Amino acid sequence: MQLTPDQRDAFQAIAAAQIDSLRPVLDSLCQASFADRVAIATDSIVQRRLEEETRLRTRLQQMTGE
């Protein structure tokens, strides 16, 4: 099914109005959860680096025989 240009314009107008009405709600949800999401991402990055450091230290010890 293909929309006519008028139908497409009407659809885009409805979609734009709905998106505009949701934007404040979505923005407030994003702001409310931003700090938590950054903390989780930071913890994940730090955890990966610590695991990588442990693997490298283990490999170095195996190579040097210590």
C-alpha angles and dihedrals in degrees: 000000000000125000123228117238090256092050091048091051091049091049092049091050092051092046092048092050092050093046091050091051092051097045097083092049093048092045092053091048090050092049092047094053099035098094092048093049092049091049092050092048092047092049090050093051092047091048092052092050092049091050090048091050091051091051092049093048091049091050091047091051090050091050095048095039094235 
